[in-house]
């Protein structure tokens, strides 16, 4: 029979395994000196040019890489355990800009990277540029609310969230960076009506959204043509509705983030993230990991006391 100390070690190990499995492993090659940032934190302070295993949390929103070519061929190559890789969808610039590695930095004006060989990338100034700074969003996070009852869709698949009826407590959402369309159905049961959403990539509810009072087939899917839908109206600070406000009690609003040709909507970046999860389930968040930890700890405590009681007998 394991003693108390042994059981504590076993369950501590299980919790650590869960955290390790939830991390993203990044392999980076840079010619010649690199710095790698995850959500603004430098996770490769030693400047190694080849870092076979850098671990970052799966809740990371933005990664950034600085590479300095001292001699020979220039280039950087990155592969992520969640399927992300270095390609032309990264944003790269040849000048150091304050805050460039931070999550809040707006890189809309930065050009896309060029692929120089295989998955090796650099700035468009290759090979003259000897220092480059590249960044990419991994996931889009944000808050969504509806007054009163909300159904939120990501590329046509309903997003499962726990605050669909609490307009005063917005739902926290995490969606893939390659999301093309966000759609929201909102039913107003009483009082003021409205839909409000803000995303980490700069998208927020505004008059640029399309809103209608009839659920046309496929309205929440990327292929749907919303050219005939009217633009939303802003009814109060950041809250939108159809032009029929307040008479219409059920509305359907959508926003194209990336169109079918891969062009980006305002303040967004086109990226590709293969994912093993369905869009309606979404990537795991820190809260989910913490929830699992709590369950394991509870089970562990029960077993520890059970075994201790056995030992005492």
Secondary structure by P-SEA (a helix, b strand, c coil): cccaaaaaaaaaaaaaaaaaaabbbbbbbccccbbbbcccccccccccccccbbbbbccccbbbbbbbbcccccbbbbbbcccccccccbbbbccccccccccccccccbbbbbbcccccccccccccccbbbbbbbccccbbbbcccbbbbbcccbbbbbcccccccbbbbbbbbccccbbbbbbbbcccccbbbbbccccccccccbbbbccccccccccccccccbbbbbbcccccccccccccccbbbbbbbcccccccccccbbbbbbbcccccccccccaaaaaaaaaaaaaaaaaaaaaaaaaaac
